[in-house]
Amino acid sequence: MNRHKVAADEALRFDVKTRINTHHFNRLRQLLSSSHYRTMSELLRDIICEGRVVVITQDESLDVVMEQLVILRKELNAIGNNLNQIAKALNTPAEKKRQPVPTTAIIEQIQALGADMQPIYSLIARLSKVWLQG
Protein backbone atom coordinates (compact mmCIF):
# COMPACT_ATOMS: atom_id res chain seq x y z
CA MET A 1 0.00 0.00 0.00
CA ASN A 2 1.49 3.30 -1.10
CA ARG A 3 1.45 6.52 0.87
CA HIS A 4 -0.57 9.34 -0.63
CA LYS A 5 1.32 12.22 -2.20
CA VAL A 6 1.54 15.48 -0.28
CA ALA A 7 1.63 18.83 -2.04
CA ALA A 8 5.18 20.17 -2.43
CA ASP A 9 4.52 23.21 -0.24
CA GLU A 10 3.13 20.99 2.56
CA ALA A 11 5.84 18.32 2.48
CA LEU A 12 8.05 18.12 5.55
CA ARG A 13 11.42 18.33 3.79
CA PHE A 14 13.64 19.95 6.41
CA ASP A 15 15.07 18.30 9.48
CA VAL A 16 15.56 20.62 12.49
CA LYS A 17 17.60 19.43 15.45
CA THR A 18 18.24 20.93 18.85
CA ARG A 19 19.42 19.93 22.31
CA ILE A 20 17.57 20.57 25.56
CA ASN A 21 18.23 19.77 29.20
CA THR A 22 16.40 17.17 31.31
CA HIS A 23 14.07 19.72 32.89
CA HIS A 24 12.79 20.98 29.53
CA PHE A 25 12.54 17.46 28.12
CA ASN A 26 10.40 16.38 31.09
CA ARG A 27 8.17 19.43 30.60
CA LEU A 28 7.70 18.47 26.94
CA ARG A 29 6.91 14.85 27.85
CA GLN A 30 4.32 16.06 30.37
CA LEU A 31 2.82 18.36 27.75
CA LEU A 32 2.74 15.51 25.24
CA SER A 33 0.95 13.18 27.65
CA SER A 34 -1.73 15.77 28.44
CA SER A 35 -2.35 16.83 24.84
CA HIS A 36 -3.90 15.21 21.80
CA TYR A 37 -0.57 14.81 19.97
CA ARG A 38 0.60 11.27 19.27
CA THR A 39 4.31 11.97 18.87
CA MET A 40 6.86 14.41 20.19
CA SER A 41 7.48 15.53 16.59
CA GLU A 42 3.85 16.59 16.15
CA LEU A 43 3.97 18.49 19.42
CA LEU A 44 7.22 20.29 18.61
CA ARG A 45 6.08 21.08 15.06
CA ASP A 46 2.97 22.78 16.42
CA ILE A 47 4.95 24.69 19.04
CA ILE A 48 7.44 25.95 16.45
CA CYS A 49 5.00 26.66 13.61
CA GLU A 50 1.88 27.75 15.46
CA GLY A 51 3.36 29.04 18.68
CA ARG A 52 0.62 27.53 20.82
CA VAL A 53 -0.49 24.18 22.15
CA VAL A 54 -3.98 23.42 23.41
CA VAL A 55 -4.08 21.11 26.41
CA ILE A 56 -7.44 19.63 27.27
CA THR A 57 -7.87 18.53 30.87
CA GLN A 58 -10.80 16.80 32.46
CA ASP A 59 -11.48 16.92 36.15
CA GLU A 60 -12.86 13.47 36.98
CA SER A 61 -14.53 14.81 40.12
CA LEU A 62 -16.82 16.83 37.86
CA ASP A 63 -18.12 13.57 36.30
CA VAL A 64 -20.08 13.02 39.50
CA VAL A 65 -21.38 16.58 39.27
CA MET A 66 -22.54 16.00 35.70
CA GLU A 67 -24.35 12.78 36.69
CA GLN A 68 -26.12 14.62 39.49
CA LEU A 69 -27.06 17.44 37.11
CA VAL A 70 -28.68 14.90 34.77
CA ILE A 71 -30.70 13.51 37.69
CA LEU A 72 -31.61 17.05 38.71
CA ARG A 73 -32.80 17.87 35.20
CA LYS A 74 -35.06 14.79 35.09
CA GLU A 75 -36.52 15.68 38.48
CA LEU A 76 -37.21 19.26 37.41
CA ASN A 77 -38.89 18.00 34.23
CA ALA A 78 -41.17 15.76 36.30
CA ILE A 79 -42.07 18.65 38.59
CA GLY A 80 -42.75 20.87 35.57
CA ASN A 81 -45.08 18.21 34.16
CA ASN A 82 -46.96 18.08 37.47
CA LEU A 83 -47.34 21.86 37.48
CA ASN A 84 -48.64 21.78 33.90
CA GLN A 85 -51.24 19.19 34.88
CA ILE A 86 -52.36 21.36 37.80
CA ALA A 87 -52.58 24.44 35.56
CA LYS A 88 -54.57 22.51 32.97
CA ALA A 89 -57.00 21.26 35.62
CA LEU A 90 -57.51 24.81 36.90
CA ASN A 91 -57.92 26.37 33.46
CA THR A 92 -60.24 23.77 31.90
CA PRO A 93 -63.80 25.12 31.66
CA ALA A 94 -66.27 23.48 34.05
CA GLU A 95 -68.40 22.02 31.20
CA LYS A 96 -65.40 20.14 29.76
CA LYS A 97 -64.30 18.66 33.09
CA ARG A 98 -65.28 15.06 33.78
CA GLN A 99 -65.50 15.86 37.46
CA PRO A 100 -64.82 18.97 39.50
CA VAL A 101 -61.29 19.43 40.76
CA PRO A 102 -61.29 19.97 44.51
CA THR A 103 -59.23 22.97 45.54
CA THR A 104 -57.82 21.13 48.54
CA ALA A 105 -56.35 18.44 46.24
CA ILE A 106 -54.61 21.13 44.17
CA ILE A 107 -53.19 22.78 47.29
CA GLU A 108 -51.92 19.41 48.51
CA GLN A 109 -50.23 18.77 45.15
CA ILE A 110 -48.55 22.18 45.19
CA GLN A 111 -47.34 21.56 48.76
CA ALA A 112 -46.01 18.16 47.71
CA LEU A 113 -44.15 19.83 44.84
CA GLY A 114 -42.62 22.27 47.31
CA ALA A 115 -41.47 19.34 49.44
CA ASP A 116 -40.02 17.66 46.31
CA MET A 117 -38.08 20.82 45.52
CA GLN A 118 -36.25 20.91 48.88
CA PRO A 119 -33.81 18.06 48.08
CA ILE A 120 -33.21 19.65 44.70
CA TYR A 121 -32.26 22.96 46.31
CA SER A 122 -29.81 21.21 48.65
CA LEU A 123 -28.32 19.31 45.69
CA ILE A 124 -27.89 22.55 43.77
CA ALA A 125 -26.15 24.11 46.78
CA ARG A 126 -23.72 21.17 47.04
CA LEU A 127 -23.04 21.19 43.29
CA SER A 128 -22.41 24.91 43.24
CA LYS A 129 -19.81 24.53 46.01
CA VAL A 130 -17.98 21.89 43.93
CA TRP A 131 -18.45 23.69 40.61
CA LEU A 132 -17.48 27.14 41.84
CA GLN A 133 -14.54 26.08 44.00
CA GLY A 134 -11.76 28.58 43.58
Long-range contacts (C-beta under 8 A, 24 or more apart in sequence): 12-45, 16-48, 31-55, 61-130, 62-130, 62-131, 65-127, 65-130, 65-131, 68-123, 68-127, 69-127, 72-120, 72-123, 72-124, 72-127, 75-116, 75-120, 76-120, 79-113, 79-116, 79-117, 79-120, 82-109, 82-113, 83-113, 86-110
